[in-house]
Amino acid sequence: MASRYWYVILTYVVVQFSVIIGAPLIMSLFSLSEFNAFVYWTVFSFITGLIVTLFILKPDMQMGSRRDAAQSGEVILWSVLGIFMAYFAQAIAVSIEIYVLGIDAGSENTQQIMDITRASPIFMLIPAIIAPILEELIFRKIIFGSLYKRMNFFLAGVLSALIFGFIHGEPQHILIYASMGFVFAFLYIKTKRIIVPIIVHASMNTLVVIAQYSLSPEEMQQLEQLKMILVGG
C-alpha cells in the first residue's frame, strides 16, 4: 500500500476522534453549548478531513481514468442500478438478522444521526455528502483496492466489507453494513470508477436522512412496520 494511503487512513482516524479535543476547545473559546460545539466541530473536522484527503490523493486523480473505465452513460446506469442492488442486499441482510439471528431491527447509529440532524440540520452534510465520499475513497479505493491486488474479488470484497461494517460501531448489524459494502466494491470493480459507489452510497444516505427528517415519529414507526412486512414476505 502506498504511503499516501496510510496518510489518508490516519486522517480519517483523526477526523473520527478529534471531537474529543476539538469540541471542548471551541466550547470554551466561543461560549457554545456542548451540543453546538459537538456539531460545529464535527462538521468542520469532516470537511477539513475531506479536503486533506483529496489533496493527498491528488496524484491518483492526475493519473486519469483507465481505458476500460465506464463512460458517462454507464456511470449513470450503474449508479441507478447500484441503488437497487444495495437496497436488495440490505433487505436480505435485514431478513437474516431478524428471522435467522433474532436481532431486533433498527439502528442506534442511524437514530443518533437523525436526532442530531433534527436539532441541527447543518449536520446533514456529513451523512449525506461528506462521509460517503470519505468512506468510499478509504474502504473501496484504498482498502478494497489494495486487497484486490493480492487476492480474488470475493475475498477482497468480503474483507473490506467487514471492515466497513465494523467501523460503524454496531457489531450486531455488521451483516447489513457489510452487504452494502460488498455491493459498493462490486460497483467499483465493475465500472473502474470510484464515483459510482460514491453516488450510490450518498444517494442511499440522503434518502434515509430526508425520509427520517421529514416524517414524524408515528409515520416512521408505520414505515418500519411496512418494511418489516415487505422484507418478511
trRosetta pair geometry for C-beta under 8 A, 3 or more apart (Angstrom, degrees):
i j d omega theta_ij theta_ji phi_ij phi_ji
1 5 4.9 -101 173 71 102 138
1 6 6.6 111 118 -48 118 87
1 142 7.3 59 -148 -174 117 88
1 146 4.7 -1 -91 -124 98 144
2 5 4.9 102 66 -5 79 102
2 6 7.9 -146 102 -2 49 82
3 6 5.6 -50 -160 31 45 112
3 7 6.8 47 144 -21 69 101
4 7 5.3 -48 -154 32 42 117
4 8 6.7 48 147 -23 67 98
4 56 5.1 166 -172 173 100 96
4 57 7.0 148 143 -84 124 50
4 59 7.0 142 16 33 172 124
5 8 5.5 -47 -152 30 38 114
5 9 6.6 37 150 -16 66 102
5 142 4.7 154 -152 -141 113 115
5 146 7.1 132 154 -59 166 132
6 9 5.6 -51 -149 37 36 111
6 10 6.2 39 151 -20 66 105
7 10 5.6 -51 -146 38 32 114
7 11 6.4 40 151 -24 63 102
7 56 5.2 -160 99 -140 120 146
8 11 5.6 -51 -151 31 31 115
8 12 6.6 33 150 -20 63 103
8 53 5.2 75 -137 -132 93 87
8 56 5.3 -170 -71 93 86 144
8 57 6.6 46 -84 -52 135 101
8 137 6.9 -113 -178 132 140 112
8 138 6.3 -167 135 -97 111 86
8 142 6.2 -160 82 -73 138 156
9 12 5.6 -52 -153 33 34 113
9 13 6.6 35 150 -19 65 103
9 138 6.3 119 -95 -142 69 111
9 142 6.9 -162 -57 132 98 155
10 13 5.6 -52 -149 35 34 112
10 14 6.4 36 152 -19 66 105
11 14 5.7 -55 -150 36 31 112
11 15 6.3 35 151 -22 65 105
11 49 5.4 146 157 -148 100 84
11 52 5.1 -167 -140 104 143 127
11 53 5.7 -172 95 -71 149 83
11 56 7.1 -159 -19 -8 147 149
12 15 5.6 -51 -149 33 32 115
12 16 6.5 33 153 -21 63 105
12 49 6.5 100 -97 -174 45 130
12 53 7.4 55 -59 -84 85 127
12 134 6.3 144 -110 174 104 116
12 138 5.5 34 -58 -88 159 154
13 16 5.8 -56 -152 33 31 112
13 17 6.5 -6 163 9 66 112
14 17 6.6 -79 -144 52 25 87
14 18 5.4 42 163 -52 69 109
14 45 7.9 -142 125 -168 78 114
14 49 7.2 176 81 -102 91 110
15 18 6.1 -37 -128 8 21 117
15 45 5.0 151 -143 149 71 102
15 46 5.9 92 -170 -93 124 52
15 48 7.5 -180 -104 76 100 87
15 49 3.6 5 -81 -75 136 152
15 134 7.6 -89 74 -153 165 158
17 20 5.7 -16 176 1 73 117
18 21 6.2 -65 -168 48 55 94
18 22 4.9 40 145 -17 88 125
18 41 7.4 -145 114 162 95 110
18 45 4.9 175 71 -129 132 145
19 22 5.5 -63 -115 53 32 105
19 23 4.9 33 -174 -25 75 112
19 38 6.3 51 -167 -142 123 71
19 41 5.4 133 -120 108 76 122
19 42 5.6 10 -89 -78 128 82
19 45 6.7 -118 -60 10 77 156
20 23 7.4 -8 -96 26 5 103
20 24 7.9 -10 158 2 39 109
21 24 6.8 -72 -162 43 30 101
21 25 6.2 29 152 -25 67 117
22 25 5.5 -64 -150 35 31 116
22 26 6.4 11 166 -5 70 105
22 41 4.1 150 124 -162 115 134
22 44 7.6 -156 171 76 143 120
22 45 6.3 173 31 -60 173 125
23 26 6.6 -62 -144 42 27 95
23 27 6.0 34 156 -27 64 112
23 34 7.3 55 159 -161 118 63
23 37 4.4 105 -167 132 77 101
23 38 4.8 19 -125 -87 139 55
23 41 4.6 -133 -78 27 66 152
23 42 7.8 14 -74 -38 108 80
24 27 5.3 -57 -143 35 30 120
24 28 6.5 25 161 -15 65 105
24 37 7.1 87 -72 146 21 148
25 28 6.4 -65 -158 36 25 102
25 29 6.3 14 154 -12 64 115
25 41 7.9 109 54 -101 93 138
26 29 5.3 -57 -135 45 39 110
26 30 5.5 -5 177 17 76 113
26 32 6.3 9 127 22 87 134
26 37 5.2 166 84 -142 94 93
26 40 6.5 -116 116 92 153 121
26 41 5.7 178 24 -69 135 106
27 30 7.3 -69 -125 54 13 78
27 31 7.8 39 175 -127 48 10
27 32 5.0 -99 -120 65 57 89
27 33 7.5 -61 -134 111 101 13
27 34 6.2 20 -120 -99 144 50
27 37 3.7 -25 -71 -84 92 160
28 31 7.8 20 -163 -71 21 44
30 37 7.8 160 61 -97 106 92
32 36 4.5 -123 -177 89 111 113
32 37 4.4 142 96 -62 125 85
32 40 7.0 -91 -146 21 167 137
33 36 4.7 86 53 13 86 102
33 37 6.7 -150 87 -8 41 89
34 37 5.8 -57 -146 37 27 113
34 38 6.4 32 154 -22 62 106
35 38 5.7 -57 -154 33 30 113
35 39 6.5 24 154 -15 66 107
35 119 7.0 -61 169 133 138 143
35 120 7.5 173 148 -29 102 132
36 39 5.7 -54 -145 38 35 109
36 40 6.0 26 162 -13 70 109
36 120 7.2 151 -110 -91 65 144
37 40 6.2 -57 -138 42 26 104
37 41 6.0 19 164 -13 63 114
38 41 6.3 -65 -145 41 20 104
38 42 6.1 20 160 -20 61 114
39 42 5.9 -61 -147 36 24 110
39 43 6.4 19 160 -14 64 108
39 116 6.5 171 -96 -174 102 108
39 120 4.5 -7 -140 96 162 163
39 122 6.9 98 161 74 117 104
39 123 5.3 -82 -145 -72 102 110
40 43 6.0 -55 -147 38 29 107
40 44 6.1 29 156 -17 64 111
41 44 5.5 -58 -145 42 32 113
41 45 5.9 29 159 -19 69 109
42 45 5.9 -55 -141 38 26 107
42 46 6.3 23 160 -16 62 108
42 123 7.1 27 87 -126 126 94
42 126 6.7 -26 140 -71 105 151
43 46 6.1 -59 -146 38 27 107
43 47 6.3 24 158 -15 64 109
43 122 6.0 -17 -86 135 159 106
43 123 6.5 -116 -65 -104 108 53
43 125 6.1 67 -135 61 105 125
43 126 6.4 -115 -102 -52 66 105
44 47 6.0 -61 -148 39 27 107
44 48 6.1 23 157 -15 65 111
45 48 5.7 -55 -143 41 30 111
45 49 6.0 35 155 -24 65 108
46 49 5.5 -51 -142 36 30 115
46 50 6.4 33 156 -21 63 102
46 125 7.7 156 90 110 133 100
46 126 5.2 91 49 -115 176 97
46 130 4.6 88 148 134 118 148
46 131 6.8 -43 -152 -63 135 72
46 134 7.2 -106 -160 -26 87 150
47 50 5.8 -53 -151 33 31 111
47 51 6.5 30 152 -18 64 105
47 125 7.7 -1 -67 132 102 137
47 130 6.3 -83 -79 -112 56 143
48 51 5.7 -55 -150 36 33 111
48 52 6.3 31 154 -17 67 107
49 52 5.8 -55 -145 39 30 110
49 53 6.1 33 154 -22 65 108
49 130 8.0 91 68 174 100 117
49 134 6.4 26 119 -110 114 139
50 53 5.6 -54 -145 36 30 114
50 54 6.3 28 157 -17 65 106
50 130 5.4 -109 -48 -150 141 93
50 133 6.1 51 -132 92 119 126
50 134 5.7 -98 -92 -67 84 101
51 54 6.0 -56 -148 37 28 108
51 55 6.4 29 152 -20 63 108
52 55 5.6 -57 -151 36 31 114
52 56 6.4 30 153 -19 66 105
53 56 5.8 -55 -148 35 30 109
53 57 6.2 12 159 -3 66 113
53 134 6.3 144 4 -120 169 82
53 137 6.1 108 161 104 132 155
53 138 7.9 -70 -140 -57 139 94
54 57 5.9 -64 -140 50 29 101
54 58 7.1 67 150 -63 59 74
54 61 7.7 26 -166 -31 78 145
55 58 5.8 -14 -165 -33 35 113
57 60 4.6 -39 -176 33 84 120
57 61 6.2 84 128 -22 86 96
57 137 6.7 -99 -48 -163 163 128
57 141 8.0 39 -133 124 143 151
58 61 5.7 -57 -147 38 36 110
58 62 6.2 36 156 -22 68 107
59 62 5.7 -58 -147 36 32 112
59 63 6.9 46 152 -36 62 96
60 63 5.8 -44 -162 11 35 117
60 141 7.7 77 174 175 160 134
65 69 4.2 -95 174 37 111 156
65 192 7.1 103 -169 123 91 106
65 193 6.8 -7 -129 -93 117 93
66 69 4.5 124 60 -38 78 97
66 192 5.0 -79 48 167 125 141
68 192 6.0 104 96 -8 79 161
69 191 6.7 42 -164 155 69 64
69 192 3.9 -121 -106 94 73 116
69 193 5.3 98 -168 -55 111 92
70 74 3.7 -130 -164 100 104 123
70 75 5.1 143 115 -61 119 69
70 78 6.4 -70 -132 10 168 139
70 190 7.7 33 -50 120 125 73
70 191 3.8 -39 -8 -154 133 88
70 192 6.4 159 -6 46 75 82
70 193 5.4 -90 43 1 100 125
70 196 7.0 55 46 -55 146 135
71 74 5.2 88 51 16 64 105
71 75 7.0 -116 106 -12 30 92
72 75 5.6 -54 -149 30 29 115
72 76 6.7 26 156 -15 64 103
73 76 5.9 -55 -154 35 33 109
73 77 6.3 31 151 -18 66 108
74 77 5.4 -53 -143 39 35 114
74 78 5.9 25 162 -11 70 109
74 191 6.4 169 131 -126 109 100
75 78 6.3 -60 -141 44 23 101
75 79 6.1 29 156 -25 61 111
75 191 6.4 101 -100 -163 64 140
75 193 6.0 -43 -105 78 106 158
75 195 6.5 5 -152 92 127 116
75 196 5.8 -134 -146 -81 74 94
75 199 7.8 103 169 4 92 152
76 79 5.7 -57 -147 33 27 114
76 80 6.6 23 157 -15 63 105
77 80 6.1 -62 -155 36 28 105
77 81 6.2 18 154 -9 66 112
78 81 5.5 -52 -135 47 36 110
78 82 5.6 49 158 -34 66 107
78 187 5.9 144 161 -146 114 95
78 190 6.5 180 -137 103 144 123
78 191 5.2 -166 72 -66 166 129
78 196 5.2 -12 105 -147 116 135
79 82 5.6 -50 -143 30 24 118
79 83 7.1 31 154 -24 57 96
79 196 5.5 -133 -76 -143 78 73
79 199 4.4 -25 -136 101 122 139
79 200 5.8 -154 -150 -59 63 81
79 203 7.5 114 173 -15 97 146
80 83 6.2 -49 -162 22 32 110
80 84 7.3 21 148 -6 62 103
81 84 5.9 -62 -159 42 39 107
81 85 6.0 39 148 -22 73 110
82 85 5.3 -53 -141 39 34 114
82 86 6.0 34 160 -20 68 105
82 183 6.7 137 -158 155 80 108
82 184 7.8 74 -169 -100 122 52
82 187 4.7 37 -111 -98 129 142
82 196 6.3 143 -35 166 158 96
82 197 7.1 -141 -171 -98 152 52
82 199 7.5 98 67 85 139 94
82 200 3.8 -78 120 -92 125 141
83 86 6.0 -55 -147 36 26 108
83 87 6.4 22 155 -14 62 108
83 200 5.4 -157 -68 -138 63 84
83 203 5.5 -61 -96 101 121 136
83 204 6.4 177 -134 -65 83 88
84 87 5.8 -56 -145 40 30 108
84 88 6.1 33 154 -22 65 108
85 88 5.7 -55 -147 36 29 112
85 89 6.3 27 155 -17 64 106
85 183 5.1 164 125 -150 106 127
85 186 7.7 -106 146 78 149 133
85 187 7.6 160 70 -62 143 109
86 89 5.8 -53 -146 38 31 110
86 90 6.2 33 152 -21 64 108
86 180 5.1 50 -157 -132 100 84
86 183 4.6 -180 -91 96 72 155
86 184 7.2 46 -97 -53 120 76
86 200 5.8 139 -19 166 143 120
86 204 5.9 -80 108 -71 142 146
87 90 5.4 -54 -146 38 32 115
87 91 6.3 38 153 -25 65 103
87 204 7.3 -174 -65 -116 85 113
88 91 5.7 -50 -149 31 31 113
88 92 6.7 30 152 -16 62 102
89 92 5.8 -54 -153 35 33 111
89 93 6.4 32 151 -18 65 108
89 179 4.1 -179 153 160 104 106
89 180 6.2 159 92 -77 122 47
89 182 6.9 -158 -164 67 154 104
89 183 5.0 -156 6 -46 155 128
90 93 5.6 -56 -148 38 33 112
90 94 6.2 35 153 -21 67 104
90 176 5.8 48 -143 -156 79 85
90 179 5.9 163 -82 94 45 126
90 180 5.8 26 -71 -64 99 99
91 94 5.7 -51 -146 35 31 112
91 95 6.4 35 153 -21 63 104
91 230 7.8 -70 -140 118 126 98
91 231 5.2 -154 -160 -115 88 96
92 95 5.7 -54 -151 34 31 114
92 96 6.5 30 152 -18 65 104
92 179 6.7 -179 71 -146 97 152
93 96 5.8 -54 -150 35 32 110
93 97 6.3 32 153 -19 65 106
93 175 4.6 176 -158 132 104 94
93 176 4.5 154 121 -94 135 54
93 178 7.6 160 -120 62 143 79
93 179 4.1 -135 -50 -10 136 151
94 97 5.7 -56 -147 37 31 111
94 98 6.1 20 159 -12 67 111
94 105 6.5 41 -161 -115 106 102
94 176 6.2 52 -66 -98 70 111
94 227 7.9 -48 144 153 162 110
94 231 5.3 -52 97 -156 121 155
95 98 6.1 -63 -142 42 25 103
95 99 5.7 -21 179 21 66 116
95 100 7.7 57 131 -5 66 99
95 231 5.2 -156 -71 168 89 99
95 232 6.9 161 -119 -92 91 45
96 99 7.0 -69 -118 54 16 81
96 100 4.7 -29 -161 31 60 128
96 101 6.3 46 144 -5 71 104
96 175 6.2 -105 84 150 124 156
97 100 7.3 -3 -45 52 8 85
97 101 5.1 -44 -142 51 41 120
97 103 4.2 -59 177 56 92 118
97 105 7.5 120 100 -88 118 63
97 172 7.7 94 -151 156 121 78
97 173 6.8 17 -118 -116 157 63
97 175 5.8 -179 -64 60 103 132
97 176 6.7 -27 -29 -45 145 100
98 101 7.6 38 3 54 12 77
98 102 7.4 36 -173 -112 30 19
98 103 6.5 -84 -79 64 40 66
98 104 7.7 52 -112 -129 78 18
98 105 5.9 0 -85 -56 117 94
98 228 7.6 172 -144 -135 166 89
98 231 7.4 91 28 116 145 129
98 232 7.3 -79 101 -85 142 95
99 102 8.0 29 -152 -69 8 48
99 232 6.9 135 -59 -123 130 85
101 175 7.9 161 -2 -1 154 150
103 172 5.3 164 -144 173 132 104
103 173 7.2 174 147 -78 146 65
105 224 6.8 155 114 -170 132 108
105 227 7.8 163 -176 99 154 116
105 228 6.5 -131 -6 -88 163 101
106 110 7.9 -136 -174 56 57 116
106 111 7.1 25 179 -43 97 123
106 224 7.2 14 -77 -139 92 140
107 110 3.9 70 85 11 116 107
107 111 6.4 176 93 -12 61 84
107 170 6.3 -36 -146 -105 89 174
107 173 6.0 -6 -105 -37 95 175
107 176 7.9 -119 -78 82 121 155
108 111 5.5 -56 -145 39 34 114
108 112 6.2 37 156 -22 67 104
108 170 6.6 164 44 -101 92 120
109 112 6.0 -55 -150 33 26 110
109 113 6.6 26 153 -17 61 107
109 168 5.9 1 -112 170 174 97
109 169 6.3 135 -86 72 124 100
109 170 5.3 -104 -19 -37 122 127
110 113 5.7 -56 -150 36 33 112
110 114 6.3 27 155 -16 67 108
110 208 6.9 -77 -148 162 123 136
110 212 7.6 168 162 -48 104 169
111 114 5.8 -58 -147 40 30 108
111 115 6.3 34 154 -22 65 105
112 115 5.7 -51 -146 33 31 112
112 116 6.5 28 156 -15 63 106
113 116 6.0 -60 -153 38 29 109
113 117 6.2 28 151 -20 66 111
113 123 7.6 -169 -165 139 69 119
113 126 7.9 -132 -144 86 110 113
113 127 5.5 70 -175 -48 142 144
113 209 7.7 -78 132 -102 116 94
114 117 5.4 -52 -139 38 35 113
114 118 6.3 38 159 -23 66 101
114 209 7.2 -171 -98 -128 84 61
114 212 4.6 -65 -123 130 140 136
114 213 6.8 -147 -146 -69 91 67
115 118 6.1 -51 -148 32 27 109
115 119 6.7 17 155 -8 60 110
116 119 6.0 -67 -153 44 31 105
116 120 6.2 -37 170 44 70 97
116 123 4.9 -94 131 125 104 171
117 120 7.0 -86 -131 70 23 57
117 121 6.2 49 -177 -117 69 42
117 123 4.9 -130 -93 81 62 108
117 124 5.0 83 -140 -72 114 78
117 127 7.6 -61 -67 25 134 125
117 209 6.4 -135 -157 -153 172 101
117 213 6.0 -80 123 -92 123 110
118 121 7.7 21 -126 -74 16 69
118 213 6.4 -178 -83 -129 77 74
120 123 5.0 79 95 -16 95 109
121 124 5.5 -16 -177 -9 62 118
121 213 7.7 80 -118 -148 92 137
122 125 6.2 -17 174 -4 59 112
123 126 6.0 -35 -179 15 62 113
124 127 6.8 -66 -157 47 45 90
124 128 5.3 21 161 -6 79 128
124 209 5.6 122 -143 173 96 141
124 213 7.2 5 -98 -73 128 152
125 128 6.3 -75 -134 50 19 101
125 129 5.6 -44 -167 41 62 113
125 130 5.8 45 143 -10 84 112
126 129 7.6 -67 -105 53 5 69
126 130 5.1 -49 -125 53 46 115
126 131 5.2 56 167 -29 70 107
127 131 5.5 -15 -109 32 36 137
127 132 7.8 64 178 -31 42 90
127 205 4.8 -154 157 -179 85 122
127 206 8.0 166 117 -72 83 46
127 208 7.8 -80 145 78 132 110
127 209 5.6 153 92 -69 122 128
128 132 7.6 -51 149 -2 21 118
128 202 6.5 58 169 -163 50 81
128 205 5.5 -171 -105 115 39 105
128 206 4.4 74 -142 -92 95 80
128 209 5.3 -78 -71 28 102 157
129 132 6.7 -84 -164 36 16 103
129 133 6.7 5 161 -13 60 112
129 202 6.0 42 -109 -139 43 119
129 206 7.8 54 -54 -74 66 108
130 133 6.1 -64 -156 36 30 108
130 134 6.3 22 157 -13 68 112
131 134 5.8 -59 -143 42 32 109
131 135 5.8 25 163 -17 69 113
131 205 7.2 177 75 -139 112 168
132 135 5.9 -59 -136 42 26 107
132 136 6.1 22 166 -17 64 110
132 198 5.9 117 139 -155 100 63
132 201 3.9 161 -147 115 110 109
132 202 4.0 -167 74 -70 162 72
132 205 5.7 -148 -55 11 120 142
133 136 6.3 -61 -147 37 24 104
133 137 6.4 22 157 -16 62 110
133 198 5.6 40 -104 -144 60 118
133 202 7.2 30 -46 -68 73 120
134 137 6.0 -63 -152 37 27 110
134 138 6.2 11 159 -8 66 114
135 138 5.9 -63 -142 45 30 104
135 139 5.4 -4 174 9 72 118
135 164 7.1 88 -177 -138 110 101
135 201 6.8 -154 78 176 116 156
136 139 6.6 -59 -114 52 23 88
136 140 4.9 -16 -165 24 64 123
136 141 6.8 65 141 -13 66 96
136 184 6.6 -126 -115 -179 94 132
136 188 7.8 172 -168 -79 99 125
136 194 5.9 137 142 -179 111 96
136 197 4.9 165 -135 106 124 106
136 198 4.5 -141 51 -80 163 74
136 201 5.6 -164 -58 16 117 153
137 140 7.4 -16 -64 53 8 84
137 141 5.0 -27 -152 31 44 130
137 142 6.6 41 148 -14 60 104
137 194 6.7 65 -94 174 59 146
137 198 7.9 36 -43 -84 75 115
138 141 7.3 19 -27 51 10 88
138 142 5.3 -35 -149 37 38 125
138 143 6.4 33 151 -12 62 105
139 142 7.4 10 -34 54 11 86
139 143 5.1 -29 -140 39 39 126
139 144 6.4 48 150 -19 56 100
139 160 5.8 130 180 176 79 100
139 163 6.7 -176 -131 95 100 105
139 164 4.5 74 -155 -88 150 105
139 167 7.8 -135 -81 24 125 146
139 181 6.5 -78 150 -142 137 112
139 184 7.6 47 102 100 113 138
140 143 7.4 6 -33 53 11 83
140 144 4.8 -20 -143 30 41 132
140 145 7.0 64 145 -31 49 91
140 160 7.1 105 -96 155 43 143
140 184 5.6 -104 -79 136 131 107
140 185 5.8 -165 -123 -95 91 62
140 188 4.7 171 179 -57 125 159
140 194 6.3 150 100 -132 121 92
140 197 5.4 131 -64 74 172 158
141 144 7.3 51 0 53 11 92
141 145 5.2 -5 177 -16 35 136
141 188 7.3 -145 -71 -152 58 142
141 194 4.9 -1 -71 -102 113 139
142 145 6.0 -37 -104 41 7 110
142 146 6.2 4 167 -17 52 111
143 146 6.1 -57 -146 35 22 107
143 147 6.4 16 157 -13 60 110
143 160 4.8 143 117 -126 106 103
143 163 6.1 -121 172 80 155 150
143 164 8.0 176 75 -55 147 88
144 147 5.8 -61 -147 41 31 109
144 148 5.9 35 156 -27 68 110
144 156 5.7 97 -159 156 69 100
144 157 6.7 38 -138 -98 115 48
144 160 3.8 0 -79 -79 82 175
144 185 4.8 -159 -140 -120 154 109
144 188 6.8 102 95 71 144 150
145 148 5.7 -53 -143 32 27 114
145 149 7.1 34 155 -25 58 100
145 188 7.9 -97 -67 144 90 138
146 149 6.1 -51 -162 22 33 113
146 150 7.4 8 150 -1 61 110
147 150 6.0 -77 -161 45 39 101
147 151 6.0 -34 167 38 79 106
147 155 7.4 -137 161 114 115 83
147 156 3.8 155 114 -133 107 90
147 159 5.7 -169 -146 75 160 129
147 160 5.8 -153 26 -49 145 106
148 151 7.0 -84 -122 63 26 65
148 153 6.4 23 -128 -103 102 57
148 156 4.2 107 -76 176 64 171
148 189 6.9 -175 -129 -93 156 124
150 156 7.7 135 59 -85 75 111
151 155 4.4 -69 142 80 135 128
151 156 5.2 164 77 -51 99 90
152 155 5.5 86 60 17 77 100
152 156 6.8 -153 94 -2 35 97
153 156 5.9 -68 -144 46 28 108
153 157 5.6 28 161 -22 69 114
153 185 7.7 154 -171 139 87 114
153 186 7.8 77 172 -101 124 68
153 189 6.1 164 -127 126 120 176
154 157 5.8 -58 -144 38 24 111
154 158 6.2 20 160 -16 63 108
155 158 5.9 -55 -143 37 29 108
155 159 6.1 24 161 -15 65 110
156 159 6.1 -57 -142 40 26 107
156 160 6.1 17 163 -10 63 113
156 185 7.2 179 115 -173 88 142
157 160 6.2 -62 -142 43 23 103
157 161 5.9 23 159 -20 63 115
157 181 7.9 155 -178 124 71 82
157 182 4.9 72 162 -138 108 78
157 185 4.2 170 -124 98 87 149
157 186 6.7 39 -124 -54 141 74
158 161 5.7 -61 -145 39 26 112
158 162 6.3 27 157 -21 64 106
158 178 7.5 31 -153 -178 58 117
158 182 6.6 17 -87 -99 49 114
159 162 5.9 -54 -148 33 28 110
159 163 6.6 28 153 -16 62 105
160 163 5.7 -52 -150 37 34 113
160 164 6.2 40 149 -22 65 106
160 181 6.5 -156 116 160 78 119
160 185 5.9 123 77 -84 130 136
161 164 5.3 -51 -148 36 33 117
161 165 6.3 34 152 -19 65 104
161 177 7.7 161 177 122 77 70
161 178 4.1 88 144 -159 101 72
161 179 7.4 94 -178 -45 135 14
161 180 7.8 158 -146 70 104 48
161 181 3.4 154 -130 95 75 115
161 182 4.3 -7 -80 -55 155 74
161 184 8.0 149 -100 45 92 96
161 185 6.4 -93 -58 -10 97 131
162 165 5.6 -51 -147 37 32 111
162 166 6.2 34 154 -22 65 106
162 174 6.9 34 -143 172 67 119
162 178 5.3 20 -83 -113 49 125
162 181 7.8 -147 -19 78 27 149
163 166 5.7 -53 -144 35 30 112
163 167 6.4 33 157 -25 63 106
164 167 6.2 -55 -151 28 25 111
164 168 7.5 28 152 -24 56 103
164 177 6.0 -159 118 151 86 103
164 178 6.6 139 70 -102 96 54
164 180 7.9 -123 123 83 135 85
164 181 3.7 150 68 -106 149 145
164 184 7.9 166 -137 50 172 135
165 168 6.1 -58 -165 22 36 112
165 173 7.6 -148 -164 110 103 64
165 174 3.9 95 147 -157 130 73
165 175 7.3 74 -141 -31 155 14
165 176 7.5 135 -127 67 113 55
165 177 3.4 143 -115 87 77 113
165 178 4.0 -38 -38 -52 140 81
165 181 6.3 -113 -41 -3 82 139
166 171 7.0 23 -124 -97 68 79
166 174 6.2 22 -71 -122 58 120
168 173 7.6 -70 98 85 129 105
168 174 7.9 165 52 -104 108 63
168 177 5.1 -162 16 -102 146 157
170 173 4.3 0 124 39 118 106
170 174 7.1 -175 97 -56 67 61
170 177 7.4 133 64 -25 101 131
171 174 5.4 -9 -153 -37 44 115
173 176 4.7 -30 178 28 90 118
173 177 6.3 86 123 -15 87 96
174 177 5.8 -59 -148 45 39 107
174 178 5.6 37 156 -21 72 113
175 178 5.8 -56 -136 42 26 110
175 179 6.2 33 159 -27 62 105
176 179 6.0 -52 -149 28 26 111
176 180 7.0 18 155 -10 59 104
177 180 6.1 -61 -157 39 33 106
177 181 6.1 34 149 -21 68 111
178 181 5.3 -54 -144 38 35 116
178 182 6.3 40 156 -25 66 101
179 182 5.9 -50 -151 30 29 112
179 183 6.9 29 150 -16 60 103
180 183 5.7 -54 -153 36 37 112
180 184 6.4 38 150 -21 68 104
180 201 7.8 108 160 -108 117 82
180 204 7.5 -162 -145 107 135 172
181 184 5.5 -52 -148 35 34 113
181 185 6.5 36 152 -21 65 102
182 185 5.6 -51 -151 33 33 112
182 186 6.6 36 149 -20 64 103
183 186 5.5 -52 -151 34 35 114
183 187 6.4 35 152 -19 66 104
183 200 7.7 -120 123 137 109 151
184 187 5.7 -53 -149 36 32 112
184 188 6.4 36 151 -22 64 105
184 197 3.9 84 -161 -145 87 125
184 200 6.6 -168 -104 80 82 126
184 201 6.1 34 -106 -62 131 108
185 188 5.6 -53 -150 34 33 114
185 189 6.4 20 158 -10 67 107
185 197 7.5 45 -55 -89 25 151
186 189 6.2 -63 -146 42 28 100
186 190 5.8 29 157 -23 66 114
187 190 5.7 -55 -138 37 27 113
187 191 6.1 -3 171 6 64 113
187 196 4.8 -145 157 121 110 118
187 197 4.8 144 82 -69 121 84
187 200 6.2 134 1 3 178 150
188 191 6.8 -75 -142 49 18 88
188 192 7.7 68 167 -95 53 17
188 193 7.5 -135 -140 71 55 37
188 194 6.0 20 -129 -104 104 56
188 196 6.7 -178 -86 65 47 106
188 197 5.0 -27 -58 -17 92 130
189 192 7.3 24 -160 -71 28 56
190 196 7.9 -94 71 98 94 162
191 196 4.6 88 50 -16 156 155
193 196 5.1 93 87 -14 96 100
194 197 6.5 -55 -163 43 52 98
194 198 6.1 56 142 -24 74 111
195 198 5.3 -60 -148 41 36 119
195 199 6.1 40 155 -25 71 103
196 199 5.9 -52 -149 31 29 109
196 200 6.5 22 156 -13 63 107
197 200 5.5 -54 -141 42 38 111
197 201 5.7 40 159 -21 70 108
198 201 5.9 -56 -142 40 25 110
198 202 6.0 21 160 -14 63 113
199 202 6.0 -60 -143 42 24 107
199 203 6.0 26 158 -22 63 111
200 203 5.8 -56 -145 35 26 112
200 204 6.4 25 158 -18 63 106
201 204 6.1 -58 -151 35 26 108
201 205 6.4 20 156 -13 63 110
202 205 5.8 -59 -146 41 30 109
202 206 6.0 31 157 -21 67 110
203 206 5.8 -56 -143 37 27 111
203 207 6.3 29 158 -20 63 106
204 207 5.9 -55 -148 34 28 111
204 208 6.6 25 155 -15 62 107
205 208 5.8 -59 -152 38 31 110
205 209 6.2 29 154 -19 67 109
206 209 5.7 -55 -144 38 31 111
206 210 6.1 27 160 -16 67 108
207 210 6.0 -56 -142 40 26 107
207 211 6.1 26 159 -19 63 111
208 211 5.9 -58 -144 38 26 110
208 212 6.1 11 164 -6 64 113
209 212 6.3 -65 -143 45 23 99
209 213 5.8 21 160 -20 64 116
210 213 5.7 -59 -138 40 25 110
210 214 5.9 16 164 -15 64 115
211 214 6.2 -67 -145 39 21 104
211 215 6.1 1 167 -6 63 117
211 223 7.5 160 167 -170 121 169
212 215 6.3 -59 -128 43 28 100
212 220 6.2 54 -127 -108 74 127
215 219 4.0 -128 -169 94 104 123
215 220 4.9 135 111 -58 124 79
215 223 6.7 -2 -178 -14 171 139
216 219 4.7 94 51 9 76 102
216 220 6.9 -137 94 -6 39 87
217 220 5.5 -54 -146 36 32 114
217 221 6.4 35 154 -23 65 102
218 221 5.7 -51 -152 31 32 112
218 222 6.7 31 150 -16 63 103
219 222 5.6 -52 -150 36 36 111
219 223 6.3 38 150 -21 66 104
220 223 5.5 -52 -148 36 34 114
220 224 6.4 37 152 -22 65 102
221 224 5.7 -50 -149 33 32 112
221 225 6.5 34 151 -19 63 103
222 225 5.6 -53 -151 35 34 113
222 226 6.4 35 150 -20 65 104
223 226 5.5 -52 -148 35 34 112
223 227 6.3 36 152 -20 66 103
224 227 5.6 -51 -148 35 33 113
224 228 6.4 38 150 -24 64 102
225 228 5.5 -50 -151 31 33 115
225 229 6.6 33 150 -19 64 102
226 229 5.7 -53 -152 34 34 111
226 230 6.3 29 153 -15 67 107
227 230 5.8 -56 -144 41 32 108
227 231 5.9 25 160 -13 68 111
228 231 6.1 -59 -140 43 24 105
228 232 5.7 17 162 -16 62 119
229 232 6.0 -63 -138 43 22 106
230 233 7.9 33 171 -64 27 34
